[in-house]
Amino acid sequence: MSYRKQSEEALRDYLQSKVGVPVYAAARDEIKGLPCVVVAYEGGTENPPNTGNMDVQLNIMLQSEIDGEAQPGALDIHDTTLSQVEDALFYSGLNDLNNYSTDFHFFGVTEHQGSTRDMEDGVLTENITVTLASAAGNFS
């Protein structure tokens, strides 16, 4: 299994247990309703070299419809979900990520950036990028 699939699925499953909206792994054929969280693999660098361990960069996008078509309270749901995602990503609970996959092992966060906000065509998107020190395989 690829680092892309392993890391997206592990973080998707972990975040799904932390937030009240659907969480998807990117580039899948699932229908995405809003609001939702999308986990997208951005790339990886082997670290240290020749070990198979990777610093995996993932973009976590919270997307909500905030316009005349949106449901009442959509911005409140968006803000609550953003807090839940940030809490799940930036605190010690992220060590629980290893409980959500047997094919992906998380060692720690090497970098995090976020959140940046973008509004386009009535869709509000928050982007958070994390780089995870990781390895493929079952370490339990």
N, C-alpha and C positions, 0 to 999 in steps of 0.2 A: 504494500500500500504506500502511496506517495506521501511525502511530508505535507503537501497541499491538503489532501483529503484527511489525513490523520489530524492535523492541527485544526482545520476548520470544524470537523465533526466533534472533536474533544471540546473545543471552546463553545461550540453551538450547544452541546448537551449541558455543559456547565452553566452557561448563561440562562438556558431555558429553565433551570431550577431556581434562578435568582430573580427573574423578571416576569411580569404578568402579561406579556405580549408574545406572539410567535417569534422564534429565533430560527433563522435559516443559514445554511452553509451556502456561500455564493456559487454562482454558475451552475445551479441545479435547475431542473425543469419544474420546480414547485411553483404554484401560484402564490404570490406574495400579496397579502392584503395589508393595508396600513391601519394602525401602526405596526411596525415590526422591527426586528434587529437582524442585520445581515452581517455575517462573519466572512471576510474575504482574505485569502492568502495573498500577500503582496510580494513575497520572495523570501529567500533564506541564504545564509552564508555559513559555510562549515566553520565551526569554531570549537576547539582548536583544529587546525588543518589535519587531514588524514585520520580523523577519528569517527566520522559519521554523525557526530553531534552537530546540531544546527542552531543558529540564532534565527528563528522564524519570525518574520514580520507579518502581522495581521492587522487589517483595518476592520474596526467594528463600527457599523453605521446604524444609527437609530433613525428611522424614517417615519414621519407622521404627516397626515394630510391636515393642513391648517389653512383652510380657505372657506368659501361659502358652502362647499359641499361637505365639509367636515362635520363629524358628530359633535354635539355640544360637549364641552369639557375636553376637547382634543388636546389643547395646549397643556392643560393640567396633567393629563395622562402622559404626554410627551415628557414633561419636566420630571414627573415621578419616575418614569422609566429610565430617563437619563441618570438620575441619582442612583437608581438600583444598579445600572450598568457600571457606573463609576465606582460605587462601593465594591462591586464584585471584582473589578479589575485592579484597583489600587490599594487593596488592603490584604492582610495576611490570609484571608479566606481563599485567595487564588491558589494556595497550595492544595486545596481540595480538587483542583483540576485533574490530578492524577487518579481520582476516584471515578472519572467519567470516561476513561479509555484505557484499554489494555495494550493498545498499539502505539501510544504516544506518551512520553514521559516529560514532565515539566520540571525544570530545575530552579528557575527563577526568572524575574523580569530584568532584562538588561537595559531596556529603554521604554519610555511611554510618552506619547504626545497626545494632547487632547484637552478639551474637545474643541473642534472648529465647527462653526455653524454655517449652513448654506440654505438659501430659500430659492426654489425654482418651481414655477408653475403650481404653486399652492402646496408643494411638498417641502417640509422642513426636515433637513438632514443634519445630524450631529455625527462627526467623524472622530473616532479615537483610534490611534495607532499604538500598538504594543509590539515589542520585540521580546520573544520568549526564548530563553536558553532551553533546548530540548534535545531529545533523542528518540529514535524510533525503537519500538520494541516494548516488551513487557518487563517491568522492573519490580513487580510486586512479589 
